[in-house]
Amino acid sequence: MAYLETFRDLFSLAYSIRDTFSFSGVTVIPVLMEFMRHTYGLHGAYFLLGAISWNAVAAGILLRPSALEKTNEVMDASFAPTEDIQGKDKSIKNAMLMLKGRIVSMVTLLFNFLNLSPVIHHPIFIVYLTVHALISYNFTVWAIFLVPFGTSLGISSEHAVLFSSAGGIGGLFGKILVSLIFYFDKMHPLAASVVPSVTWCLAVSCYVISDDYMVLLGTSLVSGFSLAYIDAATVAMFPRYVCAAHLRQGTVLNYLGSGLGVQLGGIISGAILDFTSSFSIVFGIMLLNGLLTIILGILMYLWSLTTTTECAIIKKYTNKTGDFTNRT
Protein backbone atom coordinates (compact mmCIF):
# COMPACT_ATOMS: atom_id res chain seq x y z
CA MET A 1 0.00 0.00 0.00
CA ALA A 2 2.91 2.34 0.71
CA TYR A 3 4.03 1.91 -2.90
CA LEU A 4 0.54 2.67 -4.22
CA GLU A 5 0.30 5.83 -2.12
CA THR A 6 3.85 7.01 -2.77
CA PHE A 7 4.48 6.23 -6.43
CA ARG A 8 0.91 6.34 -7.80
CA ASP A 9 1.29 6.19 -11.61
CA LEU A 10 4.78 4.68 -11.25
CA PHE A 11 3.59 1.88 -8.96
CA SER A 12 4.21 -0.94 -11.46
CA LEU A 13 7.80 0.15 -12.10
CA ALA A 14 8.56 0.90 -8.43
CA TYR A 15 7.14 -2.41 -7.22
CA SER A 16 8.96 -4.45 -9.86
CA ILE A 17 12.27 -2.80 -8.90
CA ARG A 18 11.64 -3.48 -5.22
CA ASP A 19 10.66 -7.05 -5.97
CA THR A 20 13.95 -7.62 -7.80
CA PHE A 21 15.78 -7.88 -4.48
CA SER A 22 13.37 -10.39 -2.93
CA PHE A 23 14.91 -13.36 -4.73
CA SER A 24 18.39 -12.45 -3.50
CA GLY A 25 17.47 -14.19 -0.25
CA VAL A 26 16.29 -17.28 -2.15
CA THR A 27 19.71 -17.41 -3.80
CA VAL A 28 21.91 -16.79 -0.76
CA ILE A 29 20.04 -18.06 2.32
CA PRO A 30 19.91 -21.81 1.43
CA VAL A 31 23.68 -21.97 0.88
CA LEU A 32 24.33 -19.81 3.94
CA MET A 33 22.05 -21.97 6.12
CA GLU A 34 23.76 -25.15 4.95
CA PHE A 35 27.14 -23.65 5.86
CA MET A 36 25.92 -22.45 9.27
CA ARG A 37 24.28 -25.80 9.98
CA HIS A 38 27.54 -27.65 9.43
CA THR A 39 29.53 -25.04 11.37
CA TYR A 40 27.25 -24.20 14.32
CA GLY A 41 24.61 -26.94 14.31
CA LEU A 42 20.91 -26.64 13.55
CA HIS A 43 20.03 -24.49 16.59
CA GLY A 44 23.01 -22.20 15.99
CA ALA A 45 22.08 -21.79 12.33
CA TYR A 46 18.52 -20.73 13.16
CA PHE A 47 19.79 -18.42 15.90
CA LEU A 48 22.00 -16.63 13.37
CA LEU A 49 19.16 -16.54 10.84
CA GLY A 50 17.02 -14.85 13.47
CA ALA A 51 19.78 -12.32 14.09
CA ILE A 52 19.94 -11.58 10.36
CA SER A 53 16.16 -11.18 10.25
CA TRP A 54 16.34 -8.46 12.91
CA ASN A 55 17.63 -6.16 10.17
CA ALA A 56 14.03 -6.00 8.95
CA VAL A 57 13.12 -4.23 12.21
CA ALA A 58 15.74 -1.53 11.64
CA ALA A 59 14.58 -1.11 8.04
CA GLY A 60 10.94 -0.89 9.14
CA ILE A 61 11.74 1.94 11.56
CA LEU A 62 12.94 4.02 8.62
CA LEU A 63 9.56 3.79 6.84
CA ARG A 64 7.47 6.94 7.07
CA PRO A 65 3.97 6.56 8.55
CA SER A 66 1.17 6.41 6.01
CA ALA A 67 -1.82 8.71 6.00
CA LEU A 68 -3.88 6.03 7.78
CA GLU A 69 -1.33 5.74 10.60
CA LYS A 70 -1.24 9.52 10.99
CA THR A 71 -5.03 9.54 11.23
CA ASN A 72 -4.89 6.93 13.98
CA GLU A 73 -2.28 9.00 15.82
CA VAL A 74 -4.61 12.00 15.75
CA MET A 75 -7.48 9.84 16.98
CA ASP A 76 -5.36 8.52 19.84
CA ALA A 77 -4.31 12.04 20.73
CA SER A 78 -7.93 13.15 20.90
CA PHE A 79 -8.50 10.57 23.62
CA ALA A 80 -5.19 11.20 25.42
CA PRO A 81 -5.04 12.65 28.96
CA THR A 82 -5.03 16.44 29.19
CA GLU A 83 -3.39 18.58 31.85
CA ASP A 84 -6.68 20.09 33.05
CA ILE A 85 -8.14 16.68 33.89
CA GLN A 86 -7.33 15.90 37.50
CA GLY A 87 -8.64 13.58 40.14
CA LYS A 88 -9.42 9.91 40.22
CA ASP A 89 -12.88 10.14 38.65
CA LYS A 90 -11.67 12.18 35.70
CA SER A 91 -8.70 9.86 35.22
CA ILE A 92 -11.08 6.91 34.99
CA LYS A 93 -13.26 8.83 32.56
CA ASN A 94 -10.22 9.67 30.46
CA ALA A 95 -9.13 6.01 30.45
CA MET A 96 -12.60 4.99 29.29
CA LEU A 97 -12.45 7.54 26.50
CA MET A 98 -9.10 6.15 25.37
CA LEU A 99 -10.49 2.61 25.48
CA LYS A 100 -13.51 3.74 23.47
CA GLY A 101 -11.22 5.26 20.84
CA ARG A 102 -9.24 2.02 20.60
CA ILE A 103 -12.39 -0.08 20.25
CA VAL A 104 -13.72 2.19 17.52
CA SER A 105 -10.38 1.89 15.67
CA MET A 106 -10.36 -1.91 15.99
CA VAL A 107 -13.98 -2.24 14.82
CA THR A 108 -13.22 0.03 11.86
CA LEU A 109 -10.15 -2.03 10.91
CA LEU A 110 -12.15 -5.26 11.23
CA PHE A 111 -14.89 -3.86 9.01
CA ASN A 112 -12.32 -2.81 6.42
CA PHE A 113 -10.72 -6.25 6.63
CA LEU A 114 -14.05 -7.93 5.87
CA ASN A 115 -15.07 -5.36 3.26
CA LEU A 116 -15.63 -7.09 -0.08
CA SER A 117 -16.51 -3.98 -2.06
CA PRO A 118 -13.60 -4.41 -4.55
CA VAL A 119 -14.89 -7.77 -5.75
CA ILE A 120 -18.50 -6.53 -5.73
CA HIS A 121 -17.74 -3.51 -7.90
CA HIS A 122 -15.05 -5.29 -9.96
CA PRO A 123 -15.96 -8.98 -10.55
CA ILE A 124 -12.84 -9.40 -12.68
CA PHE A 125 -10.86 -8.90 -9.48
CA ILE A 126 -12.05 -12.34 -8.30
CA VAL A 127 -10.17 -13.92 -11.21
CA TYR A 128 -7.10 -11.84 -10.37
CA LEU A 129 -7.21 -12.94 -6.72
CA THR A 130 -7.44 -16.58 -7.80
CA VAL A 131 -4.43 -16.24 -10.10
CA HIS A 132 -2.34 -14.59 -7.37
CA ALA A 133 -3.34 -17.26 -4.84
CA LEU A 134 -2.32 -20.05 -7.26
CA ILE A 135 1.03 -18.35 -7.84
CA SER A 136 1.62 -18.08 -4.09
CA TYR A 137 0.68 -21.74 -3.64
CA ASN A 138 3.17 -22.84 -6.30
CA PHE A 139 5.98 -20.69 -4.97
CA THR A 140 5.53 -21.98 -1.41
CA VAL A 141 5.50 -25.64 -2.39
CA TRP A 142 8.40 -25.19 -4.79
CA ALA A 143 10.53 -23.36 -2.21
CA ILE A 144 9.78 -25.81 0.63
CA PHE A 145 10.16 -29.12 -1.18
CA LEU A 146 12.83 -28.39 -3.78
CA VAL A 147 15.77 -29.48 -1.61
CA PRO A 148 13.97 -32.47 -0.01
CA PHE A 149 13.01 -33.54 -3.52
CA GLY A 150 16.67 -33.56 -4.48
CA THR A 151 17.74 -35.57 -1.42
CA SER A 152 14.93 -38.07 -2.10
CA LEU A 153 16.68 -38.83 -5.41
CA GLY A 154 19.88 -39.69 -3.54
CA ILE A 155 21.54 -36.32 -4.14
CA SER A 156 23.59 -35.06 -1.19
CA SER A 157 22.17 -32.08 0.72
CA GLU A 158 25.25 -30.01 -0.25
CA HIS A 159 24.38 -30.48 -3.92
CA ALA A 160 20.57 -30.46 -3.51
CA VAL A 161 20.69 -27.02 -1.88
CA LEU A 162 22.07 -25.68 -5.16
CA PHE A 163 18.61 -26.25 -6.65
CA SER A 164 17.36 -23.40 -4.46
CA SER A 165 20.35 -21.25 -5.34
CA ALA A 166 19.79 -21.87 -9.05
CA GLY A 167 16.12 -21.00 -8.60
CA GLY A 168 17.09 -17.81 -6.78
CA ILE A 169 19.46 -16.79 -9.57
CA GLY A 170 16.78 -17.46 -12.18
CA GLY A 171 14.30 -15.51 -10.07
CA LEU A 172 16.65 -12.56 -9.87
CA PHE A 173 16.85 -12.40 -13.65
CA GLY A 174 13.07 -12.76 -13.87
CA LYS A 175 12.56 -9.78 -11.56
CA ILE A 176 15.10 -7.69 -13.48
CA LEU A 177 13.37 -8.47 -16.77
CA VAL A 178 9.99 -7.42 -15.34
CA SER A 179 11.52 -4.14 -14.12
CA LEU A 180 12.95 -3.42 -17.56
CA ILE A 181 9.67 -4.20 -19.32
CA PHE A 182 7.76 -1.86 -17.01
CA TYR A 183 10.48 0.78 -17.35
CA PHE A 184 9.94 0.85 -21.12
CA ASP A 185 6.16 0.51 -20.58
CA LYS A 186 5.92 -2.63 -22.73
CA MET A 187 4.18 -5.04 -20.36
CA HIS A 188 1.18 -6.79 -21.92
CA PRO A 189 -1.37 -8.56 -19.67
CA LEU A 190 -0.78 -11.89 -21.42
CA ALA A 191 2.97 -11.48 -21.02
CA ALA A 192 2.43 -10.86 -17.30
CA SER A 193 0.68 -14.14 -16.53
CA VAL A 194 0.14 -16.50 -19.46
CA VAL A 195 3.64 -16.59 -20.99
CA PRO A 196 5.56 -17.24 -17.74
CA SER A 197 2.93 -19.82 -16.75
CA VAL A 198 3.71 -21.76 -19.93
CA THR A 199 7.44 -21.84 -19.12
CA TRP A 200 6.59 -22.79 -15.52
CA CYS A 201 4.51 -25.76 -16.70
CA LEU A 202 7.31 -26.94 -18.97
CA ALA A 203 9.84 -26.66 -16.14
CA VAL A 204 7.66 -28.48 -13.59
CA SER A 205 7.15 -31.30 -16.09
CA CYS A 206 10.91 -31.89 -16.03
CA TYR A 207 10.78 -32.42 -12.25
CA VAL A 208 8.32 -35.24 -12.84
CA ILE A 209 10.02 -37.01 -15.76
CA SER A 210 13.75 -36.50 -15.07
CA ASP A 211 16.16 -37.41 -12.28
CA ASP A 212 19.36 -36.14 -13.92
CA TYR A 213 21.14 -33.65 -11.65
CA MET A 214 22.15 -31.15 -14.35
CA VAL A 215 18.70 -31.25 -15.93
CA LEU A 216 17.09 -30.57 -12.55
CA LEU A 217 19.56 -27.78 -11.88
CA GLY A 218 18.60 -26.12 -15.17
CA THR A 219 14.93 -26.80 -14.42
CA SER A 220 15.29 -24.99 -11.09
CA LEU A 221 16.83 -22.03 -12.88
CA VAL A 222 13.93 -21.82 -15.35
CA SER A 223 11.22 -22.44 -12.74
CA GLY A 224 12.69 -19.77 -10.46
CA PHE A 225 12.76 -17.35 -13.36
CA SER A 226 9.13 -18.12 -14.25
CA LEU A 227 7.81 -17.87 -10.69
CA ALA A 228 9.63 -14.62 -9.98
CA TYR A 229 8.54 -13.09 -13.26
CA ILE A 230 4.87 -13.99 -12.94
CA ASP A 231 4.71 -12.95 -9.28
CA ALA A 232 6.29 -9.52 -9.84
CA ALA A 233 4.35 -8.86 -13.05
CA THR A 234 1.00 -9.96 -11.60
CA VAL A 235 1.26 -7.79 -8.49
CA ALA A 236 2.55 -4.83 -10.51
CA MET A 237 -0.51 -5.16 -12.81
CA PHE A 238 -2.84 -5.08 -9.79
CA PRO A 239 -4.12 -1.47 -10.35
CA ARG A 240 -5.34 -2.57 -13.78
CA TYR A 241 -8.19 -4.56 -12.21
CA VAL A 242 -9.36 -2.27 -9.37
CA CYS A 243 -10.32 1.40 -9.46
CA ALA A 244 -8.51 4.02 -7.39
CA ALA A 245 -11.35 4.16 -4.86
CA HIS A 246 -10.91 0.46 -4.05
CA LEU A 247 -7.13 0.18 -4.22
CA ARG A 248 -6.61 0.18 -0.44
CA GLN A 249 -9.17 -2.52 0.33
CA GLY A 250 -8.18 -4.36 -2.83
CA THR A 251 -4.63 -4.53 -1.48
CA VAL A 252 -5.93 -6.11 1.73
CA LEU A 253 -7.86 -8.78 -0.18
CA ASN A 254 -4.97 -9.31 -2.58
CA TYR A 255 -2.50 -10.23 0.14
CA LEU A 256 -5.16 -12.09 2.11
CA GLY A 257 -5.67 -14.35 -0.91
CA SER A 258 -1.94 -14.65 -1.44
CA GLY A 259 -1.43 -15.58 2.21
CA LEU A 260 -4.17 -18.18 1.92
CA GLY A 261 -2.34 -19.69 -1.04
CA VAL A 262 0.88 -19.79 0.98
CA GLN A 263 -0.80 -21.54 3.93
CA LEU A 264 -2.68 -24.04 1.79
CA GLY A 265 0.46 -24.79 -0.19
CA GLY A 266 2.34 -26.01 2.86
CA ILE A 267 -0.63 -27.86 4.38
CA ILE A 268 -1.93 -29.61 1.26
CA SER A 269 1.43 -30.59 -0.22
CA GLY A 270 2.72 -31.71 3.20
CA ALA A 271 -0.33 -33.91 3.72
CA ILE A 272 0.00 -35.40 0.24
CA LEU A 273 3.64 -36.17 0.82
CA ASP A 274 2.92 -37.75 4.20
CA PHE A 275 0.23 -40.04 2.77
CA THR A 276 1.76 -40.91 -0.60
CA SER A 277 5.51 -40.21 -0.21
CA SER A 278 5.35 -39.10 -3.83
CA PHE A 279 6.97 -35.87 -4.96
CA SER A 280 5.53 -36.53 -8.43
CA ILE A 281 2.01 -35.90 -7.12
CA VAL A 282 3.16 -32.73 -5.33
CA PHE A 283 4.76 -31.36 -8.49
CA GLY A 284 1.86 -32.65 -10.58
CA ILE A 285 -0.56 -30.46 -8.61
CA MET A 286 1.71 -27.47 -9.23
CA LEU A 287 1.59 -28.32 -12.93
CA LEU A 288 -2.22 -28.32 -12.84
CA ASN A 289 -2.16 -24.97 -11.03
CA GLY A 290 0.05 -23.61 -13.79
CA LEU A 291 -2.37 -24.80 -16.47
CA LEU A 292 -5.27 -23.23 -14.56
CA THR A 293 -3.31 -19.97 -14.32
CA ILE A 294 -2.92 -19.96 -18.11
CA ILE A 295 -6.68 -20.38 -18.59
CA LEU A 296 -7.54 -17.72 -16.01
CA GLY A 297 -4.92 -15.34 -17.41
CA ILE A 298 -6.49 -15.54 -20.87
CA LEU A 299 -9.97 -15.13 -19.35
CA MET A 300 -8.83 -12.12 -17.34
CA TYR A 301 -7.37 -10.45 -20.43
CA LEU A 302 -10.47 -11.04 -22.57
CA TRP A 303 -12.68 -9.82 -19.74
CA SER A 304 -10.62 -6.65 -19.33
CA LEU A 305 -11.28 -5.78 -22.97
CA THR A 306 -15.01 -5.51 -22.28
CA THR A 307 -14.94 -3.81 -18.88
CA THR A 308 -13.38 -0.79 -17.19
CA THR A 309 -11.77 -0.30 -13.79
CA GLU A 310 -13.72 2.92 -13.30
CA CYS A 311 -16.78 2.33 -11.11
CA ALA A 312 -19.71 4.37 -9.84
CA ILE A 313 -17.77 5.62 -6.81
CA ILE A 314 -15.09 7.15 -9.03
CA LYS A 315 -17.66 8.83 -11.27
CA LYS A 316 -19.63 10.19 -8.31
CA TYR A 317 -16.54 11.62 -6.63
CA THR A 318 -15.16 13.07 -9.85
CA ASN A 319 -18.45 14.79 -10.65
CA LYS A 320 -18.44 16.45 -7.22
CA THR A 321 -14.79 17.48 -6.92
CA GLY A 322 -13.26 17.05 -10.35
CA ASP A 323 -9.90 16.04 -8.88
CA PHE A 324 -10.08 12.29 -8.22
CA THR A 325 -7.24 10.67 -10.15
CA ASN A 326 -7.90 7.22 -11.52
CA ARG A 327 -4.46 5.70 -11.05
CA THR A 328 -5.22 2.51 -12.94
C-alpha positions in Angstrom: 0.0 0.0 0.0 2.9 2.3 0.7 4.0 1.9 -2.9 0.5 2.7 -4.2 0.3 5.8 -2.1 3.9 7.0 -2.8 4.5 6.2 -6.4 0.9 6.3 -7.8 1.3 6.2 -11.6 4.8 4.7 -11.3 3.6 1.9 -9.0 4.2 -0.9 -11.5 7.8 0.2 -12.1 8.6 0.9 -8.4 7.1 -2.4 -7.2 9.0 -4.5 -9.9 12.3 -2.8 -8.9 11.6 -3.5 -5.2 10.7 -7.1 -6.0 13.9 -7.6 -7.8 15.8 -7.9 -4.5 13.4 -10.4 -2.9 14.9 -13.4 -4.7 18.4 -12.5 -3.5 17.5 -14.2 -0.3 16.3 -17.3 -2.1 19.7 -17.4 -3.8 21.9 -16.8 -0.8 20.0 -18.1 2.3 19.9 -21.8 1.4 23.7 -22.0 0.9 24.3 -19.8 3.9 22.0 -22.0 6.1 23.8 -25.2 4.9 27.1 -23.6 5.9 25.9 -22.5 9.3 24.3 -25.8 10.0 27.5 -27.6 9.4 29.5 -25.0 11.4 27.3 -24.2 14.3 24.6 -26.9 14.3 20.9 -26.6 13.6 20.0 -24.5 16.6 23.0 -22.2 16.0 22.1 -21.8 12.3 18.5 -20.7 13.2 19.8 -18.4 15.9 22.0 -16.6 13.4 19.2 -16.5 10.8 17.0 -14.8 13.5 19.8 -12.3 14.1 19.9 -11.6 10.4 16.2 -11.2 10.3 16.3 -8.5 12.9 17.6 -6.2 10.2 14.0 -6.0 9.0 13.1 -4.2 12.2 15.7 -1.5 11.6 14.6 -1.1 8.0 10.9 -0.9 9.1 11.7 1.9 11.6 12.9 4.0 8.6 9.6 3.8 6.8 7.5 6.9 7.1 4.0 6.6 8.5 1.2 6.4 6.0 -1.8 8.7 6.0 -3.9 6.0 7.8 -1.3 5.7 10.6 -1.2 9.5 11.0 -5.0 9.5 11.2 -4.9 6.9 14.0 -2.3 9.0 15.8 -4.6 12.0 15.8 -7.5 9.8 17.0 -5.4 8.5 19.8 -4.3 12.0 20.7 -7.9 13.1 20.9 -8.5 10.6 23.6 -5.2 11.2 25.4 -5.0 12.7 29.0 -5.0 16.4 29.2 -3.4 18.6 31.8 -6.7 20.1 33.0 -8.1 16.7 33.9 -7.3 15.9 37.5 -8.6 13.6 40.1 -9.4 9.9 40.2 -12.9 10.1 38.7 -11.7 12.2 35.7 -8.7 9.9 35.2 -11.1 6.9 35.0 -13.3 8.8 32.6 -10.2 9.7 30.5 -9.1 6.0 30.4 -12.6 5.0 29.3 -12.5 7.5 26.5 -9.1 6.2 25.4 -10.5 2.6 25.5 -13.5 3.7 23.5 -11.2 5.3 20.8 -9.2 2.0 20.6 -12.4 -0.1 20.3 -13.7 2.2 17.5 -10.4 1.9 15.7 -10.4 -1.9 16.0 -14.0 -2.2 14.8 -13.2 0.0 11.9 -10.2 -2.0 10.9 -12.2 -5.3 11.2 -14.9 -3.9 9.0 -12.3 -2.8 6.4 -10.7 -6.2 6.6 -14.1 -7.9 5.9 -15.1 -5.4 3.3 -15.6 -7.1 -0.1 -16.5 -4.0 -2.1 -13.6 -4.4 -4.5 -14.9 -7.8 -5.8 -18.5 -6.5 -5.7 -17.7 -3.5 -7.9 -15.0 -5.3 -10.0 -16.0 -9.0 -10.5 -12.8 -9.4 -12.7 -10.9 -8.9 -9.5 -12.1 -12.3 -8.3 -10.2 -13.9 -11.2 -7.1 -11.8 -10.4 -7.2 -12.9 -6.7 -7.4 -16.6 -7.8 -4.4 -16.2 -10.1 -2.3 -14.6 -7.4 -3.3 -17.3 -4.8 -2.3 -20.0 -7.3 1.0 -18.4 -7.8 1.6 -18.1 -4.1 0.7 -21.7 -3.6 3.2 -22.8 -6.3 6.0 -20.7 -5.0 5.5 -22.0 -1.4 5.5 -25.6 -2.4 8.4 -25.2 -4.8 10.5 -23.4 -2.2 9.8 -25.8 0.6 10.2 -29.1 -1.2 12.8 -28.4 -3.8 15.8 -29.5 -1.6 14.0 -32.5 0.0 13.0 -33.5 -3.5 16.7 -33.6 -4.5 17.7 -35.6 -1.4 14.9 -38.1 -2.1 16.7 -38.8 -5.4 19.9 -39.7 -3.5 21.5 -36.3 -4.1 23.6 -35.1 -1.2 22.2 -32.1 0.7 25.3 -30.0 -0.3 24.4 -30.5 -3.9 20.6 -30.5 -3.5 20.7 -27.0 -1.9 22.1 -25.7 -5.2 18.6 -26.2 -6.7 17.4 -23.4 -4.5 20.4 -21.3 -5.3 19.8 -21.9 -9.1 16.1 -21.0 -8.6 17.1 -17.8 -6.8 19.5 -16.8 -9.6 16.8 -17.5 -12.2 14.3 -15.5 -10.1 16.6 -12.6 -9.9 16.8 -12.4 -13.6 13.1 -12.8 -13.9 12.6 -9.8 -11.6 15.1 -7.7 -13.5 13.4 -8.5 -16.8 10.0 -7.4 -15.3 11.5 -4.1 -14.1 13.0 -3.4 -17.6 9.7 -4.2 -19.3 7.8 -1.9 -17.0 10.5 0.8 -17.3 9.9 0.8 -21.1 6.2 0.5 -20.6 5.9 -2.6 -22.7 4.2 -5.0 -20.4 1.2 -6.8 -21.9 -1.4 -8.6 -19.7 -0.8 -11.9 -21.4 3.0 -11.5 -21.0 2.4 -10.9 -17.3 0.7 -14.1 -16.5 0.1 -16.5 -19.5 3.6 -16.6 -21.0 5.6 -17.2 -17.7 2.9 -19.8 -16.7 3.7 -21.8 -19.9 7.4 -21.8 -19.1 6.6 -22.8 -15.5 4.5 -25.8 -16.7 7.3 -26.9 -19.0 9.8 -26.7 -16.1 7.7 -28.5 -13.6 7.1 -31.3 -16.1 10.9 -31.9 -16.0 10.8 -32.4 -12.3 8.3 -35.2 -12.8 10.0 -37.0 -15.8 13.7 -36.5 -15.1 16.2 -37.4 -12.3 19.4 -36.1 -13.9 21.1 -33.6 -11.7 22.2 -31.1 -14.4 18.7 -31.3 -15.9 17.1 -30.6 -12.6 19.6 -27.8 -11.9 18.6 -26.1 -15.2 14.9 -26.8 -14.4 15.3 -25.0 -11.1 16.8 -22.0 -12.9 13.9 -21.8 -15.3 11.2 -22.4 -12.7 12.7 -19.8 -10.5 12.8 -17.3 -13.4 9.1 -18.1 -14.2 7.8 -17.9 -10.7 9.6 -14.6 -10.0 8.5 -13.1 -13.3 4.9 -14.0 -12.9 4.7 -12.9 -9.3 6.3 -9.5 -9.8 4.4 -8.9 -13.0 1.0 -10.0 -11.6 1.3 -7.8 -8.5 2.5 -4.8 -10.5 -0.5 -5.2 -12.8 -2.8 -5.1 -9.8 -4.1 -1.5 -10.3 -5.3 -2.6 -13.8 -8.2 -4.6 -12.2 -9.4 -2.3 -9.4 -10.3 1.4 -9.5 -8.5 4.0 -7.4 -11.4 4.2 -4.9 -10.9 0.5 -4.0 -7.1 0.2 -4.2 -6.6 0.2 -0.4 -9.2 -2.5 0.3 -8.2 -4.4 -2.8 -4.6 -4.5 -1.5 -5.9 -6.1 1.7 -7.9 -8.8 -0.2 -5.0 -9.3 -2.6 -2.5 -10.2 0.1 -5.2 -12.1 2.1 -5.7 -14.3 -0.9 -1.9 -14.7 -1.4 -1.4 -15.6 2.2 -4.2 -18.2 1.9 -2.3 -19.7 -1.0 0.9 -19.8 1.0 -0.8 -21.5 3.9 -2.7 -24.0 1.8 0.5 -24.8 -0.2 2.3 -26.0 2.9 -0.6 -27.9 4.4 -1.9 -29.6 1.3 1.4 -30.6 -0.2 2.7 -31.7 3.2 -0.3 -33.9 3.7 0.0 -35.4 0.2 3.6 -36.2 0.8 2.9 -37.8 4.2 0.2 -40.0 2.8 1.8 -40.9 -0.6 5.5 -40.2 -0.2 5.3 -39.1 -3.8 7.0 -35.9 -5.0 5.5 -36.5 -8.4 2.0 -35.9 -7.1 3.2 -32.7 -5.3 4.8 -31.4 -8.5 1.9 -32.7 -10.6 -0.6 -30.5 -8.6 1.7 -27.5 -9.2 1.6 -28.3 -12.9 -2.2 -28.3 -12.8 -2.2 -25.0 -11.0 0.1 -23.6 -13.8 -2.4 -24.8 -16.5 -5.3 -23.2 -14.6 -3.3 -20.0 -14.3 -2.9 -20.0 -18.1 -6.7 -20.4 -18.6 -7.5 -17.7 -16.0 -4.9 -15.3 -17.4 -6.5 -15.5 -20.9 -10.0 -15.1 -19.4 -8.8 -12.1 -17.3 -7.4 -10.5 -20.4 -10.5 -11.0 -22.6 -12.7 -9.8 -19.7 -10.6 -6.7 -19.3 -11.3 -5.8 -23.0 -15.0 -5.5 -22.3 -14.9 -3.8 -18.9 -13.4 -0.8 -17.2 -11.8 -0.3 -13.8 -13.7 2.9 -13.3 -16.8 2.3 -11.1 -19.7 4.4 -9.8 -17.8 5.6 -6.8 -15.1 7.1 -9.0 -17.7 8.8 -11.3 -19.6 10.2 -8.3 -16.5 11.6 -6.6 -15.2 13.1 -9.9 -18.5 14.8 -10.7 -18.4 16.4 -7.2 -14.8 17.5 -6.9 -13.3 17.0 -10.4 -9.9 16.0 -8.9 -10.1 12.3 -8.2 -7.2 10.7 -10.1 -7.9 7.2 -11.5 -4.5 5.7 -11.1 -5.2 2.5 -12.9 
